Each structure stands twice: as C-alpha cells, then as structure tokens.
Amino acid sequence: AVVSTQSTGEFTLLQLRSSLGSLFLILLSSFNMNFSEEVLKGLDILADEKSLSDATFKTFVDISLAVLMRQKTENDLLNALNSVDPITLKQAYSALVTLILEAAKSGSDNTSFSGVLEDRRVAPARVTFLSERYTQLKPALKKLLSATSFHFPSVVGVEWRLDYFIKANSVEKINVPVYRVALLTEEGEGKTGQVEFACSVEQLQDLVSKLKDAVKQIERSGTRT
C-alpha cells in the first residue's frame, strides 16, 4: 500500500521545496550569466555616451541584432558606424552578442537581462531599448540556437511528491518514505518534457548537498571574473 503524506520527520516537504526548488532556481539564474573581464569592459562601452551617442547606440543595437539573426554582416555594422573607433565598436559588438546569446540560452527573463546592463551603469533609456529588443527577438534567438548548436534541455522547474509505503505482502508494516521528483525541462522551439526519478530521504539529502556545492562553485567562479 502507498499513502501520500506531507512530512517525514526531520526532512519535510517544506524543506524539499526550499531546498530543491530554490537551488534549481539559483542554478538556473547563475549559469551562463557570469562574464569575463573582457566582456564586462565591452558592456561598459554601451554606457559611454562619448563612444556611442544615443542615436548611434540605437543603430548599433539594431544592426548588431540583425547580424546575429543573419540578416546583415559585421561589415555592414562597421560601414554604418564608420565614425566610431573600429576597435571600440568590435569590443562592444562582441560583448553585446555574448550577453544576448547567453541570456537567450539560459532563458533569462527581461528583469535578469536588464540587471546585467544596470550593473554596468547603462542609462535607463538604453536599458529599456535594448531589453525590449531582446524580448522581441528571444523566441527567434532560441530557435536559432537550437538549430545551430547541441545542448541539453534546460531545467525550468521542479515538481515533487512524497509516497509512504506502509505495508508489503511479506512484511506487516514497513513505513518507508519515497520521494518522487520530476524535473521540468524545455528544449528548442518551446518543446517541454520532464525527467522523473524516485529516491529515499538519504538520497535526496545527498542530491541537495551536491546542488549546494554546485551553487557555491558558481558563486566562487563569479567572484573571480
């Protein structure tokens, strides 16, 4: 017999929610959003009105996104903005493309995307303009990424249930709690799926511990960049 319950003594479903759910959200938001010093310097150019005036900035963003979507070439960008230092332009372009691709790959929302720009002190009007362009192109970017690269499905959520085995044919009473966990995934073109597994309390605690170690490693990596 199997009975669903809400707690198992020391390790309750509330702890499961705060541990598994929160850790997966942290992992999702942390992966692919730590950038090298070179990329950060390129993003700083987006905030520099001396290097890119407001009008130039908008042209730069529109053409850069067109290059990314294979509608224009990098030479089109250089020719259209020939008044900007080519080295500065290439550095800004490389940083912008990196930010957009990594954000699209990790499924970052508008708030997370804008936060990166705000951290580099990009003016609010520029943040809004670029964030709107990112939101508009996000579905197309994800489709492009799925067609041009191999990658594992992204984990977008977690569901769980606790089953309690209280009786078996050969044993009068066993009282064995088993967690059933489903990782909700998303692939290219919005395809969804899930990975299911069952584990004991001890196995779940081990998983949570390893996830915490992974989060700590991501945080350490971020402080070094």
Rosetta blueprint (number, residue, H / E / L):
1 A L
2 V E
3 V E
4 S E
5 T L
6 Q L
7 S L
8 T L
9 G L
10 E L
11 F L
12 T L
13 L H
14 L H
15 Q H
16 L H
17 R H
18 S H
19 S H
20 L H
21 G H
22 S H
23 L H
24 F H
25 L H
26 I H
27 L H
28 L H
29 S H
30 S H
31 F L
32 N L
33 M L
34 N L
35 F L
36 S L
37 E H
38 E H
39 V H
40 L H
41 K H
42 G H
43 L H
44 D H
45 I H
46 L H
47 A H
48 D L
49 E L
50 K L
51 S L
52 L L
53 S L
54 D H
55 A H
56 T H
57 F H
58 K H
59 T H
60 F H
61 V H
62 D H
63 I H
64 S H
65 L H
66 A H
67 V H
68 L H
69 M L
70 R L
71 Q L
72 K L
73 T L
74 E H
75 N H
76 D H
77 L H
78 L H
79 N H
80 A H
81 L L
82 N L
83 S L
84 V L
85 D L
86 P H
87 I H
88 T H
89 L H
90 K H
91 Q H
92 A H
93 Y H
94 S H
95 A H
96 L H
97 V H
98 T H
99 L H
100 I H
101 L H
102 E H
103 A H
104 A H
105 K H
106 S H
107 G L
108 S L
109 D L
110 N H
111 T H
112 S H
113 F H
114 S H
115 G H
116 V H
117 L H
118 E H
119 D H
120 R L
121 R L
122 V L
123 A L
124 P H
125 A H
126 R H
127 V H
128 T H
129 F H
130 L H
131 S H
132 E H
133 R H
134 Y H
135 T H
136 Q H
137 L H
138 K H
139 P H
140 A H
141 L H
142 K H
143 K H
144 L H
145 L H
146 S H
147 A H
148 T H
149 S L
150 F L
151 H L
152 F L
153 P L
154 S E
155 V E
156 V E
157 G E
158 V E
159 E E
160 W E
161 R E
162 L E
163 D E
164 Y E
165 F E
166 I L
167 K L
168 A L
169 N L
170 S L
171 V L
172 E L
173 K L
174 I L
175 N L
176 V E
177 P E
178 V E
179 Y E
180 R E
181 V E
182 A E
183 L E
184 L E
185 T E
186 E E
187 E L
188 G H
189 E H
190 G H
191 K L
192 T E
193 G E
194 Q E
195 V E
196 E E
197 F E
198 A E
199 C E
200 S L
201 V H
202 E H
203 Q H
204 L H
205 Q H
206 D H
207 L H
208 V H
209 S H
210 K H
211 L H
212 K H
213 D H
214 A H
215 V H
216 K H
217 Q H
218 I H
219 E H
220 R H
221 S H
222 G H
223 T H
224 R H
225 T L
